[in-house]
Structures are given as C-alpha cells and as structure tokens.
Amino acid sequence: MSVTIVIAQGGGPTAVINQTVVGATLEARRRYPGSRVLGALHGVRGVRDGRFVTLSDLPEAELMRIAATPSAALGSTRDKPDAAYCETIMKGLKGVGADAFINIGGNDTSGTQAILRDASGGGMTFMHAPKTIDNDLMESDHTPGFISAAEMVAGAFLSVDLDFRALPGIYVGIVMGRHAGFLTASGAAWTLDEESGPHLIYVPERPFERKRFIDDVKTVFHRRGRCIVAMSEGVADAEGRSLVETLVPPELQERDAHGNLKLSGSDLGQAIERILAEDMPGRRARVDTFGYLPRGNIATVNGTDAREAFEAGAFAVASIEQGDGSVALEFDGEKTVCRAVDLNAVAGKTRVMPDDFLHLHENRISDTGRAYFERLLPRRYDPARPFV
C-alpha cells in the first residue's frame, strides 16, 4: 500500500529530534514500499505554505547523518493554529494527498495535533511523537531529548562543584524548565558524595521565597564553606507567578503564540545576583544562565536517548493504522517501550515532577528522585574526590 505521510517538528529543538524524523521515514519505507514521506519546513507553517522536502527520496546513509545531527533539521515553529490557520493547514495536507500527519514536539505541539484532528472531520490520521527536554509530557516515564540535555546539566554541576571546592563561594545555575523541574533536578544525578553540589534545588513545583532562599544558602555556606544552587528559570512565587513575571515590567514581557512567557534570556539571573549581593554582601558569588546550551549540545548526545527517539518515530508510523494518538515512552520495570495513548491524554497538558522527588522539608533531591535520575543517567565519569 502506497501512502503519503507528512512529518513536522514543533517547539524547541533537541539533540535527538532528528532521530525521530528518520525513524519515521525509514519505517514508512519498510512498512509501505513506494510510500512518500514529506518533511514540512518550519512545522505547520511549512504545511500551510506548501514548503516540503521529500525525505523518502534521500539515501539511507544521508538520513542517518541527519538523525545524528542535533537541532531540528526541518526547522521548527511555535505557531498555534486558530480556525483560519487550521483551514490553510488542512488545505496544505490535502494538497499533497496526506494520509497521515506526524508532528514531533512537546505539549504545545500535541495540542496543535488535537486542534487539527478536530478540524479535519476525519479521513486523515494525526499522530503526535514526543520531544521535549523539559520531560513534562503526560503518560511518559521520560521524553526523547531529556536524557541528552540532562547529561549536560549533570556534567555541568559536577564540574562546578569541583571548581567551587578549589575556590569556595556561591554558585547559582539557572536551567530551562517552565512548569517542571526535571531538568534542573538532574543536576544532582552525578554528585560525588553527600558533600557535593548542587546543595539546593529550586523548581517551579515549589513556591520560591526570597527569605527562605537566603536562609538556605547561608545554612549551606556556613556548613560546607560553599553553596551550589540549581534553579529552574520557571520558579514562581506562592501565587504561581513566575519570578520573571514579577521582575520584568508588563510592557517588556514577551510571549509566544501559545501565550508562554519568554523565560530564557530574561533578567532572572541579574535579579538573583542582586539578591545575593544585597543579602550576603562580600561573598564570592556567580550566577550563570544555561539558556539553550543543554538543549542540543552535540557533545552530550546520549546513545540511549538517540535510540529511543528513533524508535518513537518508527512506532508513530507503525501506529497510524490504529488512528489518531500520541506516542508515550513507558518503563516496564526493565526497559523503556513505546506505546500508543489517547491524544487527549497528552494534548496541552503538563506533567510536573512528583512531590516525592524532593525532600519533604528541604530544597534538595530525595532518595526517590535520585533513583529516578540515576536510572536514566548512569554515571559517565569517575573523578577522584578532591582533598578539599
């Protein structure tokens, strides 16, 4: 049976999102000989504008090079279709005779698939394939892209801790994560021992209070002689407002088409620096914003992450005949497997880090959280414990 499958990428790129594109393309060629696989350039915008590349015409060797390359090879978008936009997207899909549309992305992208499914009136299959470094998709144990990004974060905090043992002070690393703190908490995956940083972890799941933050830092500093902090860019106050929202005047705040407030590149790092300077004067302190660096770092592409992303793309194609849905990664107690779930169970929803991943009364990772991250991030390095 010859079919036409359109593939698009949405949201922020990752180190392994192209694995999913190639996994889907090769599975389509295997399962449907003579099929056509079209890659939409810049997501649904490319579908709307009729801008495609024929992936199924490319040699397998070239496809595998693309798979191993970080970032979104097709280009991405954060467009959120309204009714009129949906009409043009459907026109674009029908114009190329699409039998199925696979959109690779996070919760916003899954939401877009649900919108398009509802607007289509049937006759076409809409599949969502998972991707996000935030690790915040419902129904999944973890998401393609997360492990590679988390390895970069874990390695960075291990390195910073060694640095600040040599020259003690206070360090705050601000990590991507709008509503979920998984990536920030992964900074504790490779700690050397109980003395190692990050000593404190602040995530969106728990309200941020300036006084508590300073008290925590002072306590750790007086005990350890240094303090390493991992902080999510999406940390929020008790009312649920992100710190960026409380620090940046409304007229200067930027939002995407989905209404998400721009967090990366904000003034959060400078604000934390001011807080430390005002409340702990005279202490050596450094605040770094990781920003996009963990997202598609070619130096930390994880082999397991790449394989699972590839398998998610292949599974999306294998599931087309079952109808609309989303691909989820499930841990069965021994290994990670793909399964198809209802698109409505994922679309537009956010999975947050479980309460028991953090210590009940302290801003640090719990044994349960540590076990989760150690399962996903086996140690890659075995540095000696410093004398200091």
One Martini backbone bead per residue (centre of mass of N, CA, C, O) as a GRO file, in nm:
protein
  388
    1MET     BB    1   0.094   0.037   0.025
    2SER     BB    2   0.044   0.369  -0.068
    3VAL     BB    3   0.169   0.657   0.106
    4THR     BB    4   0.125   0.979   0.275
    5ILE     BB    5   0.368   1.145   0.482
    6VAL     BB    6   0.373   1.396   0.725
    7ILE     BB    7   0.645   1.589   0.869
    8ALA     BB    8   0.700   1.760   1.186
    9GLN     BB    9   0.839   2.035   1.378
   10GLY     BB   10   0.813   2.143   1.728
   11GLY     BB   11   0.957   2.370   1.892
   12GLY     BB   12   1.219   2.293   2.060
   13PRO     BB   13   1.505   2.176   2.014
   14THR     BB   14   1.720   1.884   1.996
   15ALA     BB   15   1.955   1.624   1.991
   16VAL     BB   16   1.708   1.390   1.876
   17ILE     BB   17   1.474   1.474   1.673
   18ASN     BB   18   1.590   1.348   1.403
   19GLN     BB   19   1.550   1.055   1.478
   20THR     BB   20   1.240   1.060   1.446
   21VAL     BB   21   1.227   1.127   1.149
   22VAL     BB   22   1.395   0.879   1.051
   23GLY     BB   23   1.234   0.654   1.182
   24ALA     BB   24   0.977   0.718   1.017
   25THR     BB   25   1.089   0.700   0.729
   26LEU     BB   26   1.199   0.403   0.739
   27GLU     BB   27   0.932   0.269   0.826
   28ALA     BB   28   0.770   0.356   0.579
   29ARG     BB   29   0.947   0.207   0.370
   30ARG     BB   30   0.906  -0.076   0.496
   31ARG     BB   31   0.584  -0.083   0.526
   32TYR     BB   32   0.554   0.127   0.256
   33PRO     BB   33   0.613   0.072  -0.040
   34GLY     BB   34   0.632   0.378  -0.217
   35SER     BB   35   0.626   0.587  -0.025
   36ARG     BB   36   0.560   0.920   0.102
   37VAL     BB   37   0.792   1.154   0.260
   38LEU     BB   38   0.721   1.465   0.416
   39GLY     BB   39   0.893   1.762   0.501
   40ALA     BB   40   0.820   2.028   0.697
   41LEU     BB   41   0.899   2.360   0.693
   42HIS     BB   42   0.843   2.491   0.986
   43GLY     BB   43   0.613   2.317   1.023
   44VAL     BB   44   0.295   2.429   0.985
   45ARG     BB   45   0.396   2.653   0.800
   46GLY     BB   46   0.485   2.461   0.570
   47VAL     BB   47   0.211   2.344   0.516
   48ARG     BB   48   0.069   2.606   0.447
   49ASP     BB   49   0.309   2.691   0.218
   50GLY     BB   50   0.428   2.431   0.066
   51ARG     BB   51   0.698   2.331   0.236
   52PHE     BB   52   0.900   2.067   0.109
   53VAL     BB   53   1.064   1.755   0.175
   54THR     BB   54   1.181   1.448   0.034
   55LEU     BB   55   1.273   1.196   0.238
   56SER     BB   56   1.226   0.925   0.066
   57ASP     BB   57   1.471   1.009  -0.145
   58LEU     BB   58   1.681   0.954   0.054
   59PRO     BB   59   1.949   0.821   0.156
   60GLU     BB   60   2.024   0.641   0.429
   61ALA     BB   61   2.296   0.772   0.497
   62GLU     BB   62   2.182   1.062   0.509
   63LEU     BB   63   1.970   1.014   0.723
   64MET     BB   64   2.172   0.927   0.949
   65ARG     BB   65   2.313   1.200   0.964
   66ILE     BB   66   2.065   1.356   1.049
   67ALA     BB   67   2.000   1.197   1.307
   68ALA     BB   68   2.298   1.282   1.440
   69THR     BB   69   2.178   1.573   1.435
   70PRO     BB   70   2.120   1.845   1.585
   71SER     BB   71   1.832   1.970   1.581
   72ALA     BB   72   1.599   2.100   1.342
   73ALA     BB   73   1.618   2.018   1.014
   74LEU     BB   74   1.322   2.137   0.929
   75GLY     BB   75   1.231   2.310   1.131
   76SER     BB   76   1.048   2.536   1.337
   77THR     BB   77   0.760   2.610   1.561
   78ARG     BB   78   0.503   2.819   1.762
   79ASP     BB   79   0.250   2.788   1.626
   80LYS     BB   80  -0.106   2.859   1.677
   81PRO     BB   81  -0.386   2.743   1.557
   82ASP     BB   82  -0.655   2.859   1.418
   83ALA     BB   83  -0.918   2.828   1.222
   84ALA     BB   84  -0.781   2.954   0.972
   85TYR     BB   85  -0.515   2.800   0.991
   86CYS     BB   86  -0.633   2.515   0.974
   87GLU     BB   87  -0.742   2.542   0.688
   88THR     BB   88  -0.459   2.576   0.554
   89ILE     BB   89  -0.338   2.313   0.654
   90MET     BB   90  -0.545   2.121   0.531
   91LYS     BB   91  -0.490   2.213   0.245
   92GLY     BB   92  -0.194   2.123   0.242
   93LEU     BB   93  -0.241   1.821   0.303
   94LYS     BB   94  -0.439   1.765   0.066
   95GLY     BB   95  -0.247   1.868  -0.164
   96VAL     BB   96  -0.047   1.602  -0.099
   97GLY     BB   97  -0.215   1.349   0.003
   98ALA     BB   98  -0.251   1.301   0.302
   99ASP     BB   99  -0.281   1.034   0.546
  100ALA     BB  100  -0.055   1.158   0.743
  101PHE     BB  101   0.032   1.338   1.057
  102ILE     BB  102   0.353   1.407   1.199
  103ASN     BB  103   0.413   1.554   1.518
  104ILE     BB  104   0.703   1.689   1.671
  105GLY     BB  105   0.674   1.727   2.035
  106GLY     BB  106   0.514   1.874   2.279
  107ASN     BB  107   0.237   1.999   2.432
  108ASP     BB  108   0.178   2.208   2.211
  109THR     BB  109   0.191   2.009   1.971
  110SER     BB  110  -0.032   1.821   2.072
  111GLY     BB  111  -0.246   2.044   2.064
  112THR     BB  112  -0.234   2.089   1.760
  113GLN     BB  113  -0.328   1.804   1.681
  114ALA     BB  114  -0.607   1.826   1.814
  115ILE     BB  115  -0.708   2.063   1.647
  116LEU     BB  116  -0.676   1.926   1.367
  117ARG     BB  117  -0.850   1.680   1.415
  118ASP     BB  118  -1.115   1.841   1.473
  119ALA     BB  119  -1.100   1.996   1.182
  120SER     BB  120  -1.099   1.754   0.967
  121GLY     BB  121  -1.336   1.522   0.979
  122GLY     BB  122  -1.148   1.318   0.882
  123GLY     BB  123  -0.934   1.102   0.671
  124MET     BB  124  -0.700   1.148   0.889
  125THR     BB  125  -0.391   1.107   1.056
  126PHE     BB  126  -0.294   1.201   1.399
  127MET     BB  127   0.039   1.230   1.517
  128HIS     BB  128   0.227   1.215   1.819
  129ALA     BB  129   0.566   1.293   1.886
  130PRO     BB  130   0.806   1.296   2.120
  131LYS     BB  131   0.940   1.616   2.266
  132THR     BB  132   1.152   1.709   2.550
  133ILE     BB  133   1.358   1.849   2.797
  134ASP     BB  134   1.134   1.878   3.032
  135ASN     BB  135   0.971   1.605   3.085
  136ASP     BB  136   0.627   1.697   3.053
  137LEU     BB  137   0.475   1.436   2.961
  138MET     BB  138   0.216   1.265   2.955
  139GLU     BB  139   0.249   0.904   2.998
  140SER     BB  140   0.558   0.944   3.059
  141ASP     BB  141   0.862   0.872   3.194
  142HIS     BB  142   1.006   0.993   2.936
  143THR     BB  143   1.183   1.205   2.698
  144PRO     BB  144   1.294   1.292   2.415
  145GLY     BB  145   1.596   1.487   2.504
  146PHE     BB  146   1.644   1.473   2.811
  147ILE     BB  147   1.902   1.304   2.859
  148SER     BB  148   2.100   1.483   2.706
  149ALA     BB  149   2.047   1.741   2.870
  150ALA     BB  150   2.101   1.615   3.153
  151GLU     BB  151   2.399   1.550   3.107
  152MET     BB  152   2.491   1.839   3.086
  153VAL     BB  153   2.391   1.928   3.367
  154ALA     BB  154   2.537   1.719   3.540
  155GLY     BB  155   2.825   1.794   3.440
  156ALA     BB  156   2.820   2.091   3.524
  157PHE     BB  157   2.776   2.049   3.836
  158LEU     BB  158   3.021   1.876   3.884
  159SER     BB  159   3.227   2.091   3.786
  160VAL     BB  160   3.145   2.324   3.976
  161ASP     BB  161   3.200   2.180   4.241
  162LEU     BB  162   3.503   2.148   4.193
  163ASP     BB  163   3.563   2.449   4.162
  164PHE     BB  164   3.433   2.534   4.457
  165ARG     BB  165   3.643   2.379   4.621
  166ALA     BB  166   3.892   2.549   4.536
  167LEU     BB  167   3.690   2.820   4.514
  168PRO     BB  168   3.500   2.940   4.728
  169GLY     BB  169   3.129   2.980   4.710
  170ILE     BB  170   2.863   3.103   4.507
  171TYR     BB  171   2.626   2.910   4.303
  172VAL     BB  172   2.408   2.976   4.012
  173GLY     BB  173   2.204   2.764   3.810
  174ILE     BB  174   2.008   2.831   3.524
  175VAL     BB  175   1.733   2.631   3.412
  176MET     BB  176   1.537   2.491   3.214
  177GLY     BB  177   1.184   2.536   3.312
  178ARG     BB  178   0.861   2.622   3.346
  179HIS     BB  179   0.684   2.374   3.520
  180ALA     BB  180   0.937   2.179   3.528
  181GLY     BB  181   1.223   2.025   3.729
  182PHE     BB  182   1.389   1.792   3.599
  183LEU     BB  183   1.644   1.930   3.475
  184THR     BB  184   1.743   2.059   3.734
  185ALA     BB  185   1.757   1.794   3.912
  186SER     BB  186   1.977   1.649   3.729
  187GLY     BB  187   2.225   1.792   3.867
  188ALA     BB  188   2.231   1.542   4.098
  189ALA     BB  189   2.321   1.267   3.951
  190TRP     BB  190   2.669   1.317   3.984
  191THR     BB  191   2.739   1.313   4.265
  192LEU     BB  192   2.992   1.219   4.478
  193ASP     BB  193   2.843   1.322   4.749
  194GLU     BB  194   2.700   1.476   5.026
  195GLU     BB  195   2.893   1.738   4.969
  196SER     BB  196   2.768   1.784   4.703
  197GLY     BB  197   2.669   1.943   4.425
  198PRO     BB  198   2.372   2.036   4.452
  199HIS     BB  199   2.241   2.164   4.756
  200LEU     BB  200   2.023   2.326   4.587
  201ILE     BB  201   1.665   2.317   4.481
  202TYR     BB  202   1.472   2.505   4.234
  203VAL     BB  203   1.126   2.476   4.149
  204PRO     BB  204   0.805   2.519   4.022
  205GLU     BB  205   0.663   2.321   4.239
  206ARG     BB  206   0.788   2.546   4.433
  207PRO     BB  207   0.783   2.804   4.621
  208PHE     BB  208   0.937   3.120   4.612
  209GLU     BB  209   1.159   3.257   4.866
  210ARG     BB  210   1.380   3.482   4.957
  211LYS     BB  211   1.434   3.414   5.254
  212ARG     BB  212   1.469   3.109   5.219
  213PHE     BB  213   1.701   3.122   5.022
  214ILE     BB  214   1.905   3.268   5.206
  215ASP     BB  215   1.894   3.072   5.441
  216ASP     BB  216   1.991   2.828   5.283
  217VAL     BB  217   2.262   2.940   5.186
  218LYS     BB  218   2.380   3.002   5.464
  219THR     BB  219   2.371   2.718   5.580
  220VAL     BB  220   2.551   2.582   5.368
  221PHE     BB  221   2.796   2.770   5.382
  222HIS     BB  222   2.861   2.722   5.688
  223ARG     BB  223   2.896   2.406   5.644
  224ARG     BB  224   3.080   2.397   5.355
  225GLY     BB  225   3.197   2.686   5.225
  226ARG     BB  226   2.968   2.634   5.012
  227CYS     BB  227   2.725   2.698   4.724
  228ILE     BB  228   2.509   2.501   4.522
  229VAL     BB  229   2.270   2.603   4.265
  230ALA     BB  230   1.956   2.488   4.136
  231MET     BB  231   1.755   2.669   3.886
  232SER     BB  232   1.461   2.745   3.761
  233GLU     BB  233   1.320   2.966   3.534
  234GLY     BB  234   1.011   2.888   3.658
  235VAL     BB  235   1.005   3.013   3.912
  236ALA     BB  236   0.766   3.075   4.182
  237ASP     BB  237   0.535   3.198   4.361
  238ALA     BB  238   0.262   3.148   4.566
  239GLU     BB  239   0.074   3.256   4.310
  240GLY     BB  240   0.229   3.147   4.035
  241ARG     BB  241   0.440   3.357   3.967
  242SER     BB  242   0.686   3.429   3.793
  243LEU     BB  243   0.972   3.599   3.843
  244VAL     BB  244   0.973   3.738   3.572
  245GLU     BB  245   0.687   3.865   3.606
  246THR     BB  246   0.779   4.034   3.871
  247LEU     BB  247   1.043   4.184   3.731
  248VAL     BB  248   0.901   4.245   3.457
  249PRO     BB  249   0.757   4.458   3.278
  250PRO     BB  250   0.480   4.416   3.089
  251GLU     BB  251   0.592   4.578   2.829
  252LEU     BB  252   0.858   4.360   2.824
  253GLN     BB  253   0.699   4.117   2.776
  254GLU     BB  254   0.726   3.792   2.625
  255ARG     BB  255   0.524   3.604   2.386
  256ASP     BB  256   0.387   3.345   2.246
  257ALA     BB  257   0.133   3.189   2.070
  258HIS     BB  258   0.069   3.020   2.354
  259GLY     BB  259   0.141   3.238   2.601
  260ASN     BB  260   0.436   3.216   2.663
  261LEU     BB  261   0.675   3.318   2.862
  262LYS     BB  262   0.973   3.458   2.843
  263LEU     BB  263   1.275   3.324   2.999
  264SER     BB  264   1.498   3.317   2.824
  265GLY     BB  265   1.701   3.595   2.870
  266SER     BB  266   1.636   3.712   3.124
  267ASP     BB  267   1.653   3.882   3.455
  268LEU     BB  268   1.702   3.656   3.670
  269GLY     BB  269   2.008   3.651   3.713
  270GLN     BB  270   2.034   3.946   3.808
  271ALA     BB  271   1.843   3.920   4.049
  272ILE     BB  272   2.006   3.707   4.205
  273GLU     BB  273   2.260   3.877   4.231
  274ARG     BB  274   2.128   4.102   4.399
  275ILE     BB  275   2.035   3.934   4.636
  276LEU     BB  276   2.319   3.838   4.720
  277ALA     BB  277   2.450   4.121   4.752
  278GLU     BB  278   2.242   4.225   4.972
  279ASP     BB  279   2.232   3.953   5.176
  280MET     BB  280   2.561   3.867   5.091
  281PRO     BB  281   2.798   4.046   5.147
  282GLY     BB  282   3.127   3.960   5.022
  283ARG     BB  283   3.052   3.723   4.849
  284ARG     BB  284   3.129   3.482   4.640
  285ALA     BB  285   2.947   3.517   4.326
  286ARG     BB  286   2.760   3.312   4.081
  287VAL     BB  287   2.562   3.358   3.773
  288ASP     BB  288   2.411   3.120   3.551
  289THR     BB  289   2.272   3.085   3.220
  290PHE     BB  290   2.211   2.819   3.021
  291GLY     BB  291   1.976   2.799   2.845
  292TYR     BB  292   2.028   2.640   2.532
  293LEU     BB  293   2.280   2.453   2.576
  294PRO     BB  294   2.136   2.166   2.655
  295ARG     BB  295   1.941   2.106   2.410
  296GLY     BB  296   2.185   2.064   2.150
  297ASN     BB  297   2.441   1.907   2.250
  298ILE     BB  298   2.682   1.735   2.075
  299ALA     BB  299   2.857   1.631   2.334
  300THR     BB  300   2.562   1.499   2.475
  301VAL     BB  301   2.479   1.259   2.310
  302ASN     BB  302   2.268   1.002   2.382
  303GLY     BB  303   2.225   0.677   2.294
  304THR     BB  304   1.950   0.616   2.423
  305ASP     BB  305   1.804   0.867   2.325
  306ALA     BB  306   1.841   0.816   2.023
  307ARG     BB  307   1.699   0.542   2.010
  308GLU     BB  308   1.421   0.631   2.128
  309ALA     BB  309   1.361   0.844   1.913
  310PHE     BB  310   1.360   0.653   1.675
  311GLU     BB  311   1.138   0.459   1.785
  312ALA     BB  312   0.913   0.673   1.800
  313GLY     BB  313   0.892   0.717   1.494
  314ALA     BB  314   0.834   0.426   1.411
  315PHE     BB  315   0.579   0.393   1.594
  316ALA     BB  316   0.406   0.609   1.463
  317VAL     BB  317   0.377   0.456   1.195
  318ALA     BB  318   0.273   0.181   1.317
  319SER     BB  319   0.003   0.349   1.441
  320ILE     BB  320  -0.176   0.470   1.213
  321GLU     BB  321  -0.400   0.237   1.179
  322GLN     BB  322  -0.526   0.312   1.476
  323GLY     BB  323  -0.500   0.616   1.479
  324ASP     BB  324  -0.515   0.859   1.669
  325GLY     BB  325  -0.220   0.991   1.858
  326SER     BB  326   0.029   0.906   2.108
  327VAL     BB  327   0.361   0.878   2.203
  328ALA     BB  328   0.490   0.669   2.463
  329LEU     BB  329   0.717   0.631   2.737
  330GLU     BB  330   0.774   0.318   2.896
  331PHE     BB  331   0.843   0.164   3.207
  332ASP     BB  332   0.859  -0.199   3.280
  333GLY     BB  333   1.128  -0.241   3.489
  334GLU     BB  334   1.366  -0.280   3.245
  335LYS     BB  335   1.237  -0.108   3.003
  336THR     BB  336   1.179   0.087   2.721
  337VAL     BB  337   0.855   0.159   2.581
  338CYS     BB  338   0.622   0.182   2.335
  339ARG     BB  339   0.304   0.366   2.327
  340ALA     BB  340  -0.032   0.415   2.271
  341VAL     BB  341  -0.220   0.718   2.313
  342ASP     BB  342  -0.433   0.944   2.388
  343LEU     BB  343  -0.428   1.262   2.283
  344ASN     BB  344  -0.595   1.387   2.527
  345ALA     BB  345  -0.375   1.294   2.751
  346VAL     BB  346  -0.158   1.524   2.631
  347ALA     BB  347  -0.292   1.768   2.528
  348GLY     BB  348  -0.186   2.056   2.690
  349LYS     BB  349  -0.027   1.904   2.907
  350THR     BB  350   0.137   1.878   3.242
  351ARG     BB  351   0.418   1.734   3.378
  352VAL     BB  352   0.527   1.698   3.698
  353MET     BB  353   0.713   1.674   3.963
  354PRO     BB  354   0.716   1.477   4.208
  355ASP     BB  355   0.712   1.528   4.541
  356ASP     BB  356   0.915   1.275   4.611
  357PHE     BB  357   1.176   1.406   4.464
  358LEU     BB  358   1.166   1.579   4.720
  359HIS     BB  359   1.228   1.699   5.000
  360LEU     BB  360   0.998   1.781   5.230
  361HIS     BB  361   1.187   2.029   5.398
  362GLU     BB  362   1.385   2.050   5.146
  363ASN     BB  363   1.596   2.190   4.879
  364ARG     BB  364   1.616   1.868   4.776
  365ILE     BB  365   1.688   1.567   4.684
  366SER     BB  366   1.567   1.256   4.689
  367ASP     BB  367   1.588   0.920   4.677
  368THR     BB  368   1.373   0.890   4.458
  369GLY     BB  369   1.489   1.095   4.260
  370ARG     BB  370   1.772   0.973   4.236
  371ALA     BB  371   1.684   0.699   4.115
  372TYR     BB  372   1.566   0.811   3.854
  373PHE     BB  373   1.824   0.959   3.745
  374GLU     BB  374   2.016   0.711   3.761
  375ARG     BB  375   1.861   0.541   3.553
  376LEU     BB  376   1.895   0.756   3.311
  377LEU     BB  377   2.204   0.849   3.441
  378PRO     BB  378   2.462   0.707   3.407
  379ARG     BB  379   2.773   0.714   3.486
  380ARG     BB  380   3.061   0.859   3.302
  381TYR     BB  381   3.226   0.935   3.563
  382ASP     BB  382   3.547   0.906   3.787
  383PRO     BB  383   3.625   1.111   4.001
  384ALA     BB  384   3.815   1.235   4.228
  385ARG     BB  385   3.838   1.314   4.551
  386PRO     BB  386   3.906   1.583   4.693
  387PHE     BB  387   4.085   1.734   4.958
  388VAL     BB  388   3.854   1.988   4.974
   0.00000   0.00000   0.00000
